[in-house]
Each structure stands twice: as C-alpha cells, then as structure tokens.
Amino acid sequence: MELHISPSSPYVRKVRVSVRELGLEDQVEEVITIPWDEDADVAMQNPTGKVPALITDDGDSLFDSPVICEYLDSLSDRVSLFPSAGPARWAALRRQALADAMLDAMIARRVEGNRPGDADSKYWINRHWSAVQRCIDEMERTLPDSDKPIDIGDIAIAVALAQVLYRFGDQDWRPSRPKLVSWFEEIAQRPSLGKTYPVDHERSR
C-alpha cells in the first residue's frame, strides 16, 4: 500500500501512528507528497487534493484520516484501535472527533493569523482559539481509564495536543490541566509517537 504524507500534518501523523500501533509498517510505503504540487492530485488519486491519502493494494484510493485508520485497522491481526460495538467504541470515536475538530479550529486560527490584521480576523482568531481551549478542557474532563488498551481516540488526542505545542509553543496548554499533562506525557513515550514527530519537510525543499 502507498500512503501519501506530509510530515508536518497532524492528520497524517494520526495515520502514521496507527500504522505502527497496528504492526503494518512492512505493508505501508510512505510517500512524501506536497499537496499543492501540480502532479499531487494525480499521484494521490484524491479529488480533495489533501493528505493523507492511501492507495490500497487493489488500487483504490482512500482519503480522510478516520477512513484510512479504520481501513488499516481491519487489516491488522495484532491489535484493534477501534473497539467493537458498544460504549467503548462510541467513546473512542467521540474522542477522535473531538481531537479532529480541535485540529480544524487550530488550523483555521493559524490561517486567520496569517492574514493582514483587521477587526474581522481578530474576531475569528479569538473564536477559533476559544474552540481549541474548550476542546482541551473537554479532553481533561473525559480522560479514559489508565488501564484500557490504546484506541483511535487516544491516538487522535495525543496527536492534537502535540500539534498545539508544535505550532503554538508560546500558548502552552499544560499549566492548568495537570491530569491531561500526566496522561499526555505517558502516551508520548510510545515509540509510534516518538517516531512520527512532525517536521516541516515540505517547507525546506
């Protein structure tokens, strides 16, 4: 399989972490793809023009990180990151959705911050950042039991929290959220997260 990636994308990182947790490294070839290059859409077979995109062994194209992660999960005989039907599954999917929504708000805030300053931009910067903070507060409030197996919700939240530190290091989320800090520091020790730290590769080319 061919996974088109940008090493700085948190959505890509969620998939890359999942590949390693599922033991699928030997089955997935990572291809660095710059989404705004002219040939990228053809290579990825992805009408949205975004990463991640997965080309399966059957030649099909899958896109959007939740879809890719669940597809990869179906191929692993080692573990499952998606609990079976029941409360644990909905909790994992809810936490994944919370993390992805936080990333959406964070990216929107970053885009607004790069616009020429005006009153409208300041309004949207504040609105997006408030959404980010509410999501982090919810993560602190709904921490899972420490003894449960890792799931897609854990991966998504760990990636999202790390991305805030990566992109907004001067606005540290950690001082007022001790329980979440403890959880984050523990999960960050997993090799799958250590080997996929974001890098602005495309900007250095």
Backbone as JSON Lines, residues from 0, in Angstrom:
{"i":0,"aa":"M","n":[0.84,-1.19,0.0],"ca":[0.0,0.0,0.0],"c":[0.88,1.24,0.0]}
{"i":1,"aa":"E","n":[0.34,2.33,-0.53],"ca":[1.09,3.57,-0.67],"c":[0.37,4.67,0.1]}
{"i":2,"aa":"L","n":[1.02,5.19,1.12],"ca":[0.44,6.25,1.93],"c":[1.1,7.57,1.59]}
{"i":3,"aa":"H","n":[0.32,8.48,1.05],"ca":[0.84,9.82,0.7],"c":[0.76,10.7,1.94]}
{"i":4,"aa":"I","n":[1.91,11.29,2.28],"ca":[2.01,12.01,3.53],"c":[2.68,13.37,3.37]}
{"i":5,"aa":"S","n":[2.42,14.24,4.31],"ca":[3.21,15.44,4.57],"c":[3.63,15.32,6.03]}
{"i":6,"aa":"P","n":[4.93,15.32,6.34],"ca":[5.38,15.02,7.71],"c":[4.96,16.04,8.76]}
{"i":7,"aa":"S","n":[4.44,17.19,8.35],"ca":[4.0,18.18,9.34],"c":[2.5,18.11,9.64]}
{"i":8,"aa":"S","n":[1.77,17.31,8.89],"ca":[0.31,17.25,9.03],"c":[-0.1,16.39,10.23]}
{"i":9,"aa":"P","n":[-0.9,16.92,11.13],"ca":[-1.37,16.1,12.26],"c":[-2.32,15.0,11.83]}
{"i":10,"aa":"Y","n":[-3.1,15.22,10.76],"ca":[-3.99,14.18,10.27],"c":[-3.17,13.01,9.72]}
{"i":11,"aa":"V","n":[-2.08,13.34,9.03],"ca":[-1.16,12.31,8.55],"c":[-0.52,11.58,9.73]}
{"i":12,"aa":"R","n":[-0.12,12.35,10.74],"ca":[0.55,11.71,11.89],"c":[-0.37,10.7,12.56]}
{"i":13,"aa":"K","n":[-1.65,11.01,12.64],"ca":[-2.6,10.06,13.24],"c":[-2.56,8.73,12.49]}
{"i":14,"aa":"V","n":[-2.5,8.78,11.17],"ca":[-2.44,7.57,10.37],"c":[-1.1,6.87,10.57]}
{"i":15,"aa":"R","n":[-0.01,7.62,10.58],"ca":[1.32,7.03,10.73],"c":[1.47,6.35,12.1]}
{"i":16,"aa":"V","n":[0.93,6.97,13.13],"ca":[0.95,6.34,14.45],"c":[0.13,5.05,14.42]}
{"i":17,"aa":"S","n":[-1.03,5.09,13.78],"ca":[-1.89,3.91,13.7],"c":[-1.19,2.77,12.98]}
{"i":18,"aa":"V","n":[-0.5,3.07,11.9],"ca":[0.25,2.04,11.15],"c":[1.21,1.32,12.08]}
{"i":19,"aa":"R","n":[1.91,2.08,12.91],"ca":[2.91,1.48,13.79],"c":[2.27,0.72,14.94]}
{"i":20,"aa":"E","n":[1.19,1.24,15.49],"ca":[0.49,0.52,16.56],"c":[-0.12,-0.79,16.06]}
{"i":21,"aa":"L","n":[-0.51,-0.8,14.8],"ca":[-1.15,-1.99,14.22],"c":[-0.14,-2.99,13.67]}
{"i":22,"aa":"G","n":[1.14,-2.63,13.65],"ca":[2.16,-3.53,13.14],"c":[2.13,-3.69,11.64]}
{"i":23,"aa":"L","n":[1.79,-2.62,10.92],"ca":[1.65,-2.69,9.47],"c":[2.77,-1.96,8.72]}
{"i":24,"aa":"E","n":[3.87,-1.65,9.4],"ca":[4.94,-0.88,8.76],"c":[5.44,-1.53,7.47]}
{"i":25,"aa":"D","n":[5.53,-2.86,7.45],"ca":[6.06,-3.56,6.27],"c":[5.07,-3.56,5.1]}
{"i":26,"aa":"Q","n":[3.82,-3.22,5.37],"ca":[2.8,-3.25,4.31],"c":[2.48,-1.86,3.75]}
{"i":27,"aa":"V","n":[3.0,-0.82,4.4],"ca":[2.66,0.55,4.0],"c":[3.93,1.31,3.63]}
{"i":28,"aa":"E","n":[3.99,1.76,2.39],"ca":[5.1,2.61,1.94],"c":[4.68,4.07,2.06]}
{"i":29,"aa":"E","n":[5.44,4.85,2.79],"ca":[5.14,6.27,2.96],"c":[5.79,7.08,1.84]}
{"i":30,"aa":"V","n":[4.99,7.89,1.16],"ca":[5.48,8.71,0.05],"c":[5.22,10.17,0.39]}
{"i":31,"aa":"I","n":[6.29,10.94,0.56],"ca":[6.11,12.36,0.85],"c":[5.55,13.05,-0.38]}
{"i":32,"aa":"T","n":[4.42,13.7,-0.2],"ca":[3.69,14.33,-1.3],"c":[3.33,15.75,-0.9]}
{"i":33,"aa":"I","n":[3.69,16.71,-1.73],"ca":[3.37,18.11,-1.47],"c":[2.02,18.41,-2.11]}
{"i":34,"aa":"P","n":[0.96,18.6,-1.32],"ca":[-0.4,18.67,-1.87],"c":[-0.59,19.73,-2.94]}
{"i":35,"aa":"W","n":[0.17,20.85,-2.87],"ca":[-0.05,21.91,-3.84],"c":[0.8,21.76,-5.09]}
{"i":36,"aa":"D","n":[1.62,20.69,-5.19],"ca":[2.32,20.42,-6.44],"c":[1.32,19.99,-7.51]}
{"i":37,"aa":"E","n":[1.61,20.33,-8.76],"ca":[0.66,20.07,-9.85],"c":[0.33,18.59,-10.02]}
{"i":38,"aa":"D","n":[1.31,17.74,-9.79],"ca":[1.1,16.3,-10.05],"c":[0.55,15.55,-8.84]}
{"i":39,"aa":"A","n":[0.38,16.24,-7.73],"ca":[-0.01,15.55,-6.5],"c":[-1.39,14.91,-6.6]}
{"i":40,"aa":"D","n":[-2.36,15.63,-7.17],"ca":[-3.72,15.1,-7.25],"c":[-3.76,13.79,-8.04]}
{"i":41,"aa":"V","n":[-2.97,13.74,-9.12],"ca":[-2.94,12.53,-9.93],"c":[-2.3,11.39,-9.15]}
{"i":42,"aa":"A","n":[-1.19,11.67,-8.47],"ca":[-0.48,10.63,-7.73],"c":[-1.34,10.07,-6.6]}
{"i":43,"aa":"M","n":[-2.05,10.95,-5.91],"ca":[-2.84,10.51,-4.76],"c":[-4.19,9.94,-5.15]}
{"i":44,"aa":"Q","n":[-4.65,10.22,-6.38],"ca":[-5.99,9.82,-6.81],"c":[-7.03,10.33,-5.81]}
{"i":45,"aa":"N","n":[-6.83,11.55,-5.35],"ca":[-7.66,12.1,-4.29],"c":[-8.29,13.41,-4.77]}
{"i":46,"aa":"P","n":[-9.6,13.43,-4.98],"ca":[-10.25,14.64,-5.51],"c":[-10.16,15.83,-4.56]}
{"i":47,"aa":"T","n":[-9.93,15.6,-3.27],"ca":[-9.84,16.73,-2.34],"c":[-8.47,17.4,-2.39]}
{"i":48,"aa":"G","n":[-7.48,16.73,-2.96],"ca":[-6.15,17.29,-3.05],"c":[-5.45,17.43,-1.71]}
{"i":49,"aa":"K","n":[-5.81,16.57,-0.75],"ca":[-5.24,16.68,0.59],"c":[-4.56,15.37,1.0]}
{"i":50,"aa":"V","n":[-3.66,15.49,1.96],"ca":[-3.08,14.31,2.61],"c":[-3.69,14.19,3.98]}
{"i":51,"aa":"P","n":[-3.76,12.93,4.5],"ca":[-3.26,11.7,3.93],"c":[-4.18,11.13,2.86]}
{"i":52,"aa":"A","n":[-3.57,10.34,1.97],"ca":[-4.33,9.55,1.01],"c":[-3.65,8.19,0.92]}
{"i":53,"aa":"L","n":[-4.45,7.14,0.89],"ca":[-3.92,5.78,0.86],"c":[-4.35,5.09,-0.44]}
{"i":54,"aa":"I","n":[-3.37,4.57,-1.17],"ca":[-3.65,3.73,-2.32],"c":[-3.54,2.28,-1.86]}
{"i":55,"aa":"T","n":[-4.63,1.56,-1.9],"ca":[-4.65,0.19,-1.39],"c":[-3.98,-0.75,-2.39]}
{"i":56,"aa":"D","n":[-3.77,-1.98,-1.97],"ca":[-3.17,-2.98,-2.85],"c":[-4.07,-3.29,-4.04]}
{"i":57,"aa":"D","n":[-5.35,-2.99,-3.91],"ca":[-6.28,-3.2,-5.03],"c":[-6.33,-2.0,-5.96]}
{"i":58,"aa":"G","n":[-5.58,-0.94,-5.62],"ca":[-5.55,0.24,-6.47],"c":[-6.61,1.27,-6.13]}
{"i":59,"aa":"D","n":[-7.4,1.03,-5.09],"ca":[-8.4,2.01,-4.68],"c":[-7.73,3.13,-3.88]}
{"i":60,"aa":"S","n":[-8.35,4.31,-3.9],"ca":[-7.84,5.44,-3.14],"c":[-8.76,5.74,-1.97]}
{"i":61,"aa":"L","n":[-8.18,5.82,-0.78],"ca":[-8.93,6.19,0.41],"c":[-8.37,7.5,0.94]}
{"i":62,"aa":"F","n":[-9.26,8.38,1.38],"ca":[-8.81,9.64,1.94],"c":[-9.68,10.03,3.12]}
{"i":63,"aa":"D","n":[-9.13,10.95,3.93],"ca":[-9.67,11.37,5.21],"c":[-9.17,10.4,6.27]}
{"i":64,"aa":"S","n":[-8.48,10.95,7.26],"ca":[-7.76,10.11,8.22],"c":[-8.66,9.11,8.97]}
{"i":65,"aa":"P","n":[-9.89,9.45,9.39],"ca":[-10.69,8.44,10.07],"c":[-10.97,7.2,9.21]}
{"i":66,"aa":"V","n":[-11.22,7.44,7.91],"ca":[-11.5,6.33,7.0],"c":[-10.25,5.47,6.82]}
{"i":67,"aa":"I","n":[-9.11,6.13,6.6],"ca":[-7.87,5.38,6.41],"c":[-7.52,4.57,7.65]}
{"i":68,"aa":"C","n":[-7.65,5.18,8.82],"ca":[-7.31,4.48,10.06],"c":[-8.19,3.26,10.27]}
{"i":69,"aa":"E","n":[-9.47,3.39,9.99],"ca":[-10.36,2.24,10.2],"c":[-10.09,1.14,9.17]}
{"i":70,"aa":"Y","n":[-9.75,1.54,7.95],"ca":[-9.4,0.54,6.94],"c":[-8.15,-0.23,7.37]}
{"i":71,"aa":"L","n":[-7.12,0.49,7.8],"ca":[-5.89,-0.16,8.24],"c":[-6.17,-1.08,9.43]}
{"i":72,"aa":"D","n":[-7.03,-0.64,10.32],"ca":[-7.39,-1.44,11.48],"c":[-7.98,-2.78,11.05]}
{"i":73,"aa":"S","n":[-8.74,-2.77,9.97],"ca":[-9.37,-4.01,9.51],"c":[-8.35,-5.01,8.97]}
{"i":74,"aa":"L","n":[-7.14,-4.55,8.67],"ca":[-6.11,-5.42,8.1],"c":[-5.2,-6.04,9.14]}
{"i":75,"aa":"S","n":[-5.24,-5.53,10.36],"ca":[-4.28,-5.97,11.37],"c":[-4.8,-7.18,12.15]}
{"i":76,"aa":"D","n":[-3.92,-8.15,12.34],"ca":[-4.26,-9.28,13.2],"c":[-3.54,-9.18,14.54]}
{"i":77,"aa":"R","n":[-2.97,-8.0,14.81],"ca":[-2.19,-7.8,16.03],"c":[-3.03,-7.19,17.14]}
{"i":78,"aa":"V","n":[-3.63,-6.04,16.85],"ca":[-4.49,-5.34,17.8],"c":[-5.6,-4.67,17.03]}
{"i":79,"aa":"S","n":[-6.52,-4.05,17.74],"ca":[-7.55,-3.23,17.1],"c":[-7.61,-1.9,17.83]}
{"i":80,"aa":"L","n":[-7.6,-0.83,17.05],"ca":[-7.72,0.52,17.62],"c":[-9.16,0.99,17.66]}
{"i":81,"aa":"F","n":[-10.06,0.2,17.09],"ca":[-11.47,0.55,17.05],"c":[-12.24,-0.52,17.84]}
{"i":82,"aa":"P","n":[-12.66,-0.21,19.06],"ca":[-13.41,-1.19,19.85],"c":[-14.66,-1.65,19.12]}
{"i":83,"aa":"S","n":[-15.11,-2.85,19.44],"ca":[-16.32,-3.37,18.83],"c":[-17.53,-2.6,19.35]}
{"i":84,"aa":"A","n":[-18.68,-2.87,18.75],"ca":[-19.9,-2.13,19.06],"c":[-20.16,-2.09,20.56]}
{"i":85,"aa":"G","n":[-20.52,-0.91,21.03],"ca":[-20.79,-0.73,22.46],"c":[-20.23,0.59,22.96]}
{"i":86,"aa":"P","n":[-20.36,0.85,24.25],"ca":[-19.92,2.14,24.8],"c":[-18.46,2.47,24.53]}
{"i":87,"aa":"A","n":[-17.56,1.48,24.57],"ca":[-16.14,1.76,24.35],"c":[-15.89,2.27,22.93]}
{"i":88,"aa":"R","n":[-16.64,1.73,21.97],"ca":[-16.46,2.19,20.58],"c":[-16.91,3.64,20.44]}
{"i":89,"aa":"W","n":[-18.07,3.96,20.99],"ca":[-18.57,5.33,20.84],"c":[-17.69,6.32,21.58]}
{"i":90,"aa":"A","n":[-17.12,5.9,22.71],"ca":[-16.2,6.78,23.43],"c":[-14.95,7.06,22.6]}
{"i":91,"aa":"A","n":[-14.41,6.01,21.96],"ca":[-13.21,6.18,21.14],"c":[-13.5,7.08,19.93]}
{"i":92,"aa":"L","n":[-14.62,6.84,19.27],"ca":[-14.96,7.65,18.1],"c":[-15.26,9.1,18.48]}
{"i":93,"aa":"R","n":[-15.9,9.28,19.64],"ca":[-16.18,10.64,20.11],"c":[-14.88,11.39,20.38]}
{"i":94,"aa":"R","n":[-13.93,10.71,21.0],"ca":[-12.67,11.37,21.32],"c":[-11.87,11.66,20.04]}
{"i":95,"aa":"Q","n":[-11.95,10.78,19.06],"ca":[-11.32,11.06,17.77],"c":[-11.95,12.3,17.13]}
{"i":96,"aa":"A","n":[-13.27,12.37,17.15],"ca":[-13.97,13.51,16.56],"c":[-13.61,14.82,17.3]}
{"i":97,"aa":"L","n":[-13.5,14.74,18.62],"ca":[-13.12,15.91,19.41],"c":[-11.73,16.4,19.01]}
{"i":98,"aa":"A","n":[-10.8,15.48,18.88],"ca":[-9.43,15.85,18.51],"c":[-9.38,16.43,17.1]}
{"i":99,"aa":"D","n":[-10.1,15.81,16.17],"ca":[-10.09,16.32,14.79],"c":[-10.74,17.69,14.71]}
{"i":100,"aa":"A","n":[-11.81,17.91,15.47],"ca":[-12.45,19.22,15.49],"c":[-11.51,20.28,16.06]}
{"i":101,"aa":"M","n":[-10.74,19.89,17.08],"ca":[-9.77,20.82,17.65],"c":[-8.71,21.18,16.62]}
{"i":102,"aa":"L","n":[-8.23,20.19,15.86],"ca":[-7.25,20.46,14.82],"c":[-7.82,21.39,13.75]}
{"i":103,"aa":"D","n":[-9.07,21.16,13.37],"ca":[-9.72,22.04,12.38],"c":[-9.72,23.49,12.88]}
{"i":104,"aa":"A","n":[-10.09,23.68,14.15],"ca":[-10.14,25.03,14.72],"c":[-8.75,25.64,14.81]}
{"i":105,"aa":"M","n":[-7.77,24.83,15.18],"ca":[-6.4,25.32,15.31],"c":[-5.83,25.75,13.96]}
{"i":106,"aa":"I","n":[-6.09,24.96,12.94],"ca":[-5.6,25.31,11.61],"c":[-6.3,26.56,11.09]}
{"i":107,"aa":"A","n":[-7.6,26.67,11.34],"ca":[-8.33,27.86,10.93],"c":[-7.8,29.1,11.65]}
{"i":108,"aa":"R","n":[-7.46,28.95,12.94],"ca":[-6.89,30.07,13.68],"c":[-5.53,30.48,13.1]}
{"i":109,"aa":"R","n":[-4.73,29.49,12.69],"ca":[-3.41,29.77,12.12],"c":[-3.55,30.5,10.78]}
{"i":110,"aa":"V","n":[-4.51,30.07,9.98],"ca":[-4.75,30.74,8.69],"c":[-5.16,32.19,8.92]}
{"i":111,"aa":"E","n":[-6.08,32.41,9.86],"ca":[-6.52,33.78,10.15],"c":[-5.35,34.63,10.67]}
{"i":112,"aa":"G","n":[-4.47,34.02,11.44],"ca":[-3.34,34.75,11.97],"c":[-2.35,35.2,10.92]}
{"i":113,"aa":"N","n":[-2.4,34.58,9.75],"ca":[-1.51,34.94,8.65],"c":[-2.11,35.98,7.72]}
{"i":114,"aa":"R","n":[-3.37,36.36,7.98],"ca":[-4.0,37.38,7.14],"c":[-3.58,38.78,7.63]}
{"i":115,"aa":"P","n":[-3.65,39.78,6.74],"ca":[-3.41,41.16,7.2],"c":[-4.39,41.5,8.32]}
{"i":116,"aa":"G","n":[-3.9,42.13,9.37],"ca":[-4.73,42.38,10.55],"c":[-5.92,43.28,10.28]}
{"i":117,"aa":"D","n":[-7.08,42.86,10.73],"ca":[-8.27,43.7,10.72],"c":[-9.22,43.18,11.78]}
{"i":118,"aa":"A","n":[-10.3,43.89,12.01],"ca":[-11.22,43.53,13.09],"c":[-11.84,42.15,12.88]}
{"i":119,"aa":"D","n":[-12.19,41.83,11.62],"ca":[-12.81,40.54,11.35],"c":[-11.85,39.39,11.66]}
{"i":120,"aa":"S","n":[-10.58,39.54,11.26],"ca":[-9.6,38.49,11.52],"c":[-9.41,38.28,13.02]}
{"i":121,"aa":"K","n":[-9.36,39.35,13.78],"ca":[-9.2,39.22,15.22],"c":[-10.38,38.49,15.84]}
{"i":122,"aa":"Y","n":[-11.57,38.77,15.33],"ca":[-12.75,38.08,15.85],"c":[-12.63,36.58,15.61]}
{"i":123,"aa":"W","n":[-12.25,36.2,14.37],"ca":[-12.18,34.78,14.05],"c":[-11.01,34.1,14.74]}
{"i":124,"aa":"I","n":[-9.9,34.8,14.9],"ca":[-8.77,34.24,15.65],"c":[-9.22,33.87,17.06]}
{"i":125,"aa":"N","n":[-9.9,34.79,17.72],"ca":[-10.37,34.55,19.08],"c":[-11.4,33.43,19.13]}
{"i":126,"aa":"R","n":[-12.28,33.4,18.14],"ca":[-13.33,32.38,18.13],"c":[-12.73,30.98,17.93]}
{"i":127,"aa":"H","n":[-11.82,30.86,16.98],"ca":[-11.2,29.56,16.73],"c":[-10.38,29.12,17.94]}
{"i":128,"aa":"W","n":[-9.64,30.05,18.54],"ca":[-8.8,29.67,19.67],"c":[-9.64,29.3,20.89]}
{"i":129,"aa":"S","n":[-10.78,29.95,21.05],"ca":[-11.69,29.55,22.13],"c":[-12.17,28.13,21.94]}
{"i":130,"aa":"A","n":[-12.43,27.73,20.7],"ca":[-12.85,26.36,20.42],"c":[-11.73,25.38,20.77]}
{"i":131,"aa":"V","n":[-10.49,25.74,20.44],"ca":[-9.36,24.89,20.79],"c":[-9.29,24.68,22.3]}
{"i":132,"aa":"Q","n":[-9.43,25.76,23.05],"ca":[-9.33,25.67,24.51],"c":[-10.48,24.86,25.1]}
{"i":133,"aa":"R","n":[-11.68,25.01,24.54],"ca":[-12.81,24.21,25.04],"c":[-12.58,22.73,24.78]}
{"i":134,"aa":"C","n":[-12.01,22.42,23.63],"ca":[-11.73,21.01,23.31],"c":[-10.71,20.44,24.29]}
{"i":135,"aa":"I","n":[-9.68,21.2,24.61],"ca":[-8.67,20.71,25.55],"c":[-9.28,20.53,26.94]}
{"i":136,"aa":"D","n":[-10.13,21.45,27.34],"ca":[-10.82,21.3,28.63],"c":[-11.66,20.03,28.66]}
{"i":137,"aa":"E","n":[-12.3,19.73,27.54],"ca":[-13.11,18.5,27.47],"c":[-12.22,17.26,27.53]}
{"i":138,"aa":"M","n":[-11.05,17.34,26.92],"ca":[-10.11,16.22,26.99],"c":[-9.68,15.98,28.44]}
{"i":139,"aa":"E","n":[-9.44,17.04,29.17],"ca":[-9.08,16.92,30.59],"c":[-10.23,16.31,31.38]}
{"i":140,"aa":"R","n":[-11.45,16.71,31.05],"ca":[-12.61,16.27,31.81],"c":[-12.96,14.81,31.55]}
{"i":141,"aa":"T","n":[-12.66,14.32,30.36],"ca":[-13.11,12.99,29.95],"c":[-11.95,12.01,29.74]}
{"i":142,"aa":"L","n":[-10.92,12.15,30.53],"ca":[-9.79,11.22,30.42],"c":[-10.26,9.78,30.63]}
{"i":143,"aa":"P","n":[-9.77,8.84,29.82],"ca":[-10.19,7.44,29.97],"c":[-9.45,6.78,31.12]}
{"i":144,"aa":"D","n":[-9.89,5.59,31.48],"ca":[-9.19,4.8,32.48],"c":[-7.77,4.49,32.0]}
{"i":145,"aa":"S","n":[-6.83,4.54,32.9],"ca":[-5.42,4.37,32.53],"c":[-5.08,2.95,32.11]}
{"i":146,"aa":"D","n":[-5.9,1.98,32.48],"ca":[-5.55,0.59,32.19],"c":[-6.22,0.05,30.93]}
{"i":147,"aa":"K","n":[-6.92,0.88,30.18],"ca":[-7.57,0.36,28.97],"c":[-6.57,0.32,27.81]}
{"i":148,"aa":"P","n":[-6.79,-0.56,26.82],"ca":[-5.9,-0.6,25.65],"c":[-5.97,0.7,24.87]}
{"i":149,"aa":"I","n":[-4.88,1.05,24.19],"ca":[-4.87,2.25,23.36],"c":[-5.88,2.11,22.23]}
{"i":150,"aa":"D","n":[-6.55,3.2,21.9],"ca":[-7.51,3.17,20.8],"c":[-7.35,4.43,19.95]}
{"i":151,"aa":"I","n":[-8.17,4.54,18.92],"ca":[-8.03,5.64,17.96],"c":[-8.29,6.99,18.62]}
{"i":152,"aa":"G","n":[-9.12,7.02,19.65],"ca":[-9.36,8.27,20.36],"c":[-8.12,8.75,21.08]}
{"i":153,"aa":"D","n":[-7.39,7.82,21.71],"ca":[-6.15,8.18,22.39],"c":[-5.13,8.74,21.4]}
{"i":154,"aa":"I","n":[-4.98,8.06,20.27],"ca":[-4.01,8.5,19.27],"c":[-4.37,9.89,18.76]}
{"i":155,"aa":"A","n":[-5.64,10.1,18.43],"ca":[-6.07,11.38,17.88],"c":[-5.82,12.51,18.88]}
{"i":156,"aa":"I","n":[-6.13,12.28,20.14],"ca":[-5.95,13.33,21.15],"c":[-4.46,13.59,21.4]}
{"i":157,"aa":"A","n":[-3.65,12.55,21.48],"ca":[-2.22,12.75,21.67],"c":[-1.61,13.56,20.53]}
{"i":158,"aa":"V","n":[-2.02,13.25,19.31],"ca":[-1.52,13.98,18.15],"c":[-1.97,15.44,18.19]}
{"i":159,"aa":"A","n":[-3.23,15.67,18.51],"ca":[-3.76,17.04,18.54],"c":[-3.06,17.89,19.6]}
{"i":160,"aa":"L","n":[-2.86,17.33,20.79],"ca":[-2.2,18.07,21.86],"c":[-0.76,18.39,21.49]}
{"i":161,"aa":"A","n":[-0.08,17.43,20.87],"ca":[1.3,17.67,20.45],"c":[1.37,18.75,19.38]}
{"i":162,"aa":"Q","n":[0.34,18.8,18.52],"ca":[0.35,19.78,17.44],"c":[0.21,21.2,17.97]}
{"i":163,"aa":"V","n":[-0.55,21.37,19.06],"ca":[-0.65,22.7,19.67],"c":[0.72,23.16,20.13]}
{"i":164,"aa":"L","n":[1.46,22.27,20.78],"ca":[2.8,22.63,21.25],"c":[3.74,22.9,20.08]}
{"i":165,"aa":"Y","n":[3.56,22.18,18.99],"ca":[4.42,22.33,17.82],"c":[4.16,23.65,17.1]}
{"i":166,"aa":"R","n":[2.9,24.01,16.96],"ca":[2.57,25.22,16.2],"c":[2.39,26.47,17.07]}
{"i":167,"aa":"F","n":[2.02,26.25,18.33],"ca":[1.73,27.39,19.22],"c":[2.45,27.19,20.55]}
{"i":168,"aa":"G","n":[3.76,27.01,20.48],"ca":[4.52,26.73,21.68],"c":[4.48,27.83,22.72]}
{"i":169,"aa":"D","n":[4.17,29.06,22.27],"ca":[4.1,30.18,23.21],"c":[2.74,30.26,23.91]}
{"i":170,"aa":"Q","n":[1.82,29.36,23.56],"ca":[0.5,29.32,24.2],"c":[0.27,27.92,24.76]}
{"i":171,"aa":"D","n":[1.1,27.6,25.73],"ca":[1.15,26.25,26.3],"c":[-0.17,25.89,26.99]}
{"i":172,"aa":"W","n":[-0.72,24.74,26.62],"ca":[-2.0,24.3,27.21],"c":[-1.81,23.59,28.54]}
{"i":173,"aa":"R","n":[-0.56,23.29,28.94],"ca":[-0.32,22.38,30.05],"c":[-0.48,22.94,31.47]}
{"i":174,"aa":"P","n":[-0.16,24.2,31.75],"ca":[-0.12,24.64,33.15],"c":[-1.39,24.41,33.96]}
{"i":175,"aa":"S","n":[-2.57,24.55,33.35],"ca":[-3.81,24.45,34.13],"c":[-4.52,23.12,33.97]}
{"i":176,"aa":"R","n":[-3.84,22.13,33.39],"ca":[-4.51,20.84,33.13],"c":[-3.61,19.68,33.56]}
{"i":177,"aa":"P","n":[-3.4,19.53,34.84],"ca":[-2.42,18.54,35.34],"c":[-2.74,17.1,34.99]}
{"i":178,"aa":"K","n":[-4.02,16.71,35.04],"ca":[-4.37,15.32,34.73],"c":[-4.07,15.0,33.27]}
{"i":179,"aa":"L","n":[-4.4,15.94,32.4],"ca":[-4.16,15.72,30.98],"c":[-2.66,15.7,30.69]}
{"i":180,"aa":"V","n":[-1.9,16.52,31.38],"ca":[-0.44,16.53,31.21],"c":[0.13,15.16,31.57]}
{"i":181,"aa":"S","n":[-0.29,14.61,32.69],"ca":[0.21,13.31,33.12],"c":[-0.11,12.24,32.08]}
{"i":182,"aa":"W","n":[-1.34,12.25,31.58],"ca":[-1.75,11.28,30.55],"c":[-0.92,11.47,29.28]}
{"i":183,"aa":"F","n":[-0.76,12.72,28.86],"ca":[-0.05,13.03,27.62],"c":[1.42,12.61,27.71]}
{"i":184,"aa":"E","n":[2.06,12.9,28.82],"ca":[3.47,12.56,28.97],"c":[3.68,11.05,28.92]}
{"i":185,"aa":"E","n":[2.73,10.3,29.43],"ca":[2.85,8.84,29.39],"c":[2.66,8.3,27.98]}
{"i":186,"aa":"I","n":[1.63,8.74,27.3],"ca":[1.37,8.2,25.96],"c":[2.43,8.66,24.97]}
{"i":187,"aa":"A","n":[3.01,9.84,25.2],"ca":[4.04,10.35,24.29],"c":[5.3,9.5,24.29]}
{"i":188,"aa":"Q","n":[5.44,8.62,25.29],"ca":[6.59,7.73,25.35],"c":[6.48,6.54,24.4]}
{"i":189,"aa":"R","n":[5.31,6.35,23.82],"ca":[5.13,5.21,22.93],"c":[5.99,5.41,21.68]}
{"i":190,"aa":"P","n":[6.68,4.37,21.21],"ca":[7.54,4.5,20.02],"c":[6.79,5.03,18.8]}
{"i":191,"aa":"S","n":[5.53,4.68,18.66],"ca":[4.77,5.12,17.48],"c":[4.66,6.63,17.42]}
{"i":192,"aa":"L","n":[4.58,7.28,18.56],"ca":[4.52,8.74,18.59],"c":[5.91,9.36,18.5]}
{"i":193,"aa":"G","n":[6.88,8.71,19.14],"ca":[8.24,9.24,19.08],"c":[8.82,9.23,17.68]}
{"i":194,"aa":"K","n":[8.42,8.25,16.86],"ca":[8.98,8.11,15.51],"c":[8.23,8.94,14.46]}
{"i":195,"aa":"T","n":[7.19,9.63,14.87],"ca":[6.37,10.36,13.88],"c":[6.24,11.84,14.22]}
{"i":196,"aa":"Y","n":[7.19,12.38,14.99],"ca":[7.08,13.79,15.38],"c":[7.03,14.66,14.12]}
{"i":197,"aa":"P","n":[6.17,15.68,14.1],"ca":[6.01,16.5,12.88],"c":[7.28,17.24,12.48]}
{"i":198,"aa":"V","n":[7.47,17.35,11.17],"ca":[8.61,18.06,10.6],"c":[8.11,18.85,9.41]}
{"i":199,"aa":"D","n":[8.56,20.09,9.29],"ca":[8.16,20.93,8.17],"c":[9.0,20.61,6.93]}
{"i":200,"aa":"H","n":[8.92,19.36,6.52],"ca":[9.75,18.9,5.4],"c":[9.46,19.67,4.12]}
{"i":201,"aa":"E","n":[8.18,19.88,3.83],"ca":[7.82,20.5,2.56],"c":[8.29,21.94,2.47]}
{"i":202,"aa":"R","n":[8.44,22.6,3.63],"ca":[8.91,23.99,3.58],"c":[10.4,24.08,3.37]}
{"i":203,"aa":"S","n":[11.13,22.99,3.6],"ca":[12.58,23.02,3.48],"c":[13.06,22.56,2.1]}
{"i":204,"aa":"R","n":[12.12,22.13,1.27],"ca":[12.51,21.62,-0.05],"c":[12.71,22.74,-1.03]}
